[in-house]
Amino acid sequence: MDQQPGRHRAVPPQPLPRAVIPAGGRALAAVLITASPDGVPDAVLGVAAEEFGTTYALEGESLDVCLRDLDATLMAIDGMPAPPDLVRRAALAWGDAVQRHYTCLTCADPLTGLATLHHLQAQVADLYRAAADGHTSEREVSRTHGLVVIELASGAAGSTDGAESTGSTASLGALEDAMRRAAAADLLEQQLPACGTAAEVTPRRLVALARRSPELNPHLDNLSAKLDERLSTRCRMWVEELPLQPADARELVAALAR
């Protein structure tokens, strides 16, 4: 009977929680696990906490989820929740990342109604989170969705045929370009109603998140013909396959915006 309390004290609480370290906490956990017997230096631990908070912000996770997973990571390794200083470092880093990357997040351009690049990035991130949580028919989003890309012809609008451009001519050309993009987006919505709102990622390129289906290619062929007819010029169009990892998807969207 006297040995029972000793057995409880001898069994540390760490092994069981280690199996449920949050995916976002693995880098921080690695820093804690590989620490010397004297512990992790405060500066190193602080940087790791900042990277933790930044990562969660860029993944689109809320501050509540970030701090909850921070506590879960520390509980899994040390058996205690995160200390206040670590919470503060992670929370400030999360806030800084949100301010840097999402202050210009808007749903649509007021002139054309097109979504912004940031909104497209958010749509793609939401899709990967839904797939990871089992809310989509397939875990691999490349099987269910793709990015429809429309690239308009260059130099068609606002051209002065070698003449010096005046302020009014440039403004008129910019407006005409905007209306061409809006017309292309309108046709996309008509032909592919299951698509998300097209995003203007460059002045010539529109991208929309589309659900894959047997009807997708015929709809794209029809869309291509109608684009050429309405805009009186040839447009390039293709479907980009989404990669396996959300980080690679962010890079893909960023590359399309270059």
N, C-alpha and C positions, 0 to 999 in steps of 0.2 A: 504493500500500500504506500510505503514511503517513497517508492521509486516513481510513482505516477506523476507527481509534480515535476520531477527531474526530467522525465521523458518529454513533457510539454515544453520545458524551457530549452531543451537540447535541439528541438526541431525548429529551425528558423522559418519564418513565414515566406522567404523569398522563392523557393523552388516552384510552388504552385502558380503564383502570379506570373513567373517568367514566361509561361506558355502563352500569356495573353498580352505581351508587350504590344502596344499599338504600332501599326506599320510606320506611322510618322515618327515614332520615338526610337527607332532602331539605331540611328546615328548617335543620338544622345546616350542611349543604353550602352553602345560600344565604348564611348568615352568613359562611362562609369565603370564598366566591367574591366577595362584595360588599365585602370588607374593603379598607381604604385601603392604599397602598403600605407604610405603617408596620406593617401587620398588624392583627389583631383585638385590642382591649383585653382583658386577662385577665378583667375583670369580665363583659364581654359574652359572651366565649367560655364562661365558667363557667356563666352563666345558660342559654346554649344547650345546654350539656352536661346540665344538670339537667332541662331540658325534654325532652331526648332520653330520659333515663332514665325520667322520669315517664311519657312516652308509651308506652314499651315495657311498663312495668308495667301500665298501664291496658288495654293491648291483650292482656294475659295472656301476654306473652312471658317466657321465662326470663331470668335474669341472664346466662347464657352467651350466648344469642342477642343480648341487648342489647349486651354488650361486643364480641362478634364483629362486629356491624354498625357499632359505633362505630369500630373499627379499619378496617373496610372503607371507611367514609365518609372518614376522614382519609387513607387510602391513595389514594383516588380523587382527592382534592383536592391534598394536599401530598406524596404519594408516601411518607409515613411513617406508622407506626401511631400511635394516640393516645398522647400523653404521660401519665405517671402521674397528674398532677394532674387532668387531664380525665377519666381513667378513674375516679378516686376520686369526682369530683363526680357523674358519671353513675350510678355504682353506689350512692352514698348516696341519690340522688334516687329511684332504682328501689326501694330498700329502704323508704324513707319512704312511697312511694305504695302499695306492697304492704301495709305495716302499717296505713295509714289505711283502705284500701278492702277488704282481704280478711281481716283478723283475725277478723271475725265470719262468715266463710264456712263454712256447714255444709250438709250434704246434705239434712237433713230436720228438721222440728220434732218433738221427741220425743213430744209428745202426739198430734198428728194424722197424722204421717208425711208431711206436705206439705213440699215443697222450699221453700227460702227465696228471697227476691228475688235475693240474690247468686248463688245456685246457678243460677237461671234466666239471669241475665246471663252467667254463665260458659258455660252451654250454648249460648246464642245466639252468643257470641264464638267458640266452638269450631266452630260450623257455618260461620261466615263464613271462618275460617281454612282449614277443609277445602275449601270451595268455591274459595278463592283458590289452593290448592295442587293443584287438579284432582282431588280425591278424592270429588267428588260428581258426579251425572249432569249437573248444570247449573251454570254459573258464577254465574247469578243465583239467589240462594236464594229469592227471592219466587216463583219457578216451582216450587220443590220443597217449601217449607215455609211455614207460617203460624202465628200465635199464636191459639190457641183461648182465648177469654175467657168466664168464667162469673161473672156478678154475682148474688149472692144477694139476696133481698128484705131490706130494712132493717126493723128493729124487730120481726122475727118471734120472735126468741129473746131471752130475758132481759127481756121487757117486764113492767112492773109495773102497767100500766093507770093510770098517774097516781099510784100510791102511792109513798111515799118508799122508796127502795131501801136495804136493809140490806146489811151486808157479805156475809152468807150468800146473800142473793138475787142480788147482783151476781156472786158467785163461781159460783153455779149457772147464771146466765145466760151467763157467759163460757164455762163448760164446755159448755153446750148449743150455743152458737154454734160452738165448736170441733168438736163432733161433727157438726154440720150440714156444716161445711166438709170434714171427713173423709169423710162420706157422699157428698158431691158429687164429691170426688176419686176415691173408689172406683168410682162409676158411670162417671166419665170413663175410668178405666183399663179397665173392662169393655167399654165401647162403642168405645173407640179404643185398642186395645192398642199401636198403633205410636206413640202419644204419649209424650213424656217425662213424668216425674213432675210433677204439677201443683204450681205454686208459689203460696203465699199472699202476694200482693203488697199487699193491704189486708185488714182483717177481713171484708170482704164480697166480695172479688174474687179469683178463682183464674185463673191463666194457665198454659197448657201449650204447649210447642213441638210442633207436629203436622206430619206429612208430608202433603202434598197428594196426593190420588188421586181417581178417579171416585167412590169409595165414601164420600168424606169427608162430603159434604152429607147423604146419607141417614143416615149414622151420627150426625151432629149432630142431625138431626130426632128420631131415636129417643132420643138422649141427653136432649134437651130434654123430651120427654114423660115419661121415667122420672124426671128430676129433679123435675118438677112433682108427680108422683105420690108419690115418696118423701118429699119435703120439705113436701108439702101447701101449697105456695105457688108463685107464678110466679117463674121466674128468667129474667134476660136472658142471652143468649148470642150471641156473634158471633166472626168470624175477622178478625184484624188482618193486613193484608198487610205483609210485611217489606220495608223499604226497600233500596236498592241498596248503601248504604255501612254498614259496621259501626258507625260513630259514630252514625249516625242510628238504627240499631237499638237502641243503648244508650239513646238519648233516648226512643225509643218505649216501651221497657220501663219506664223511669223515670216517664214520663207516666202509664202504666197504674197505677203504684203511688201516684199522688197522689189 
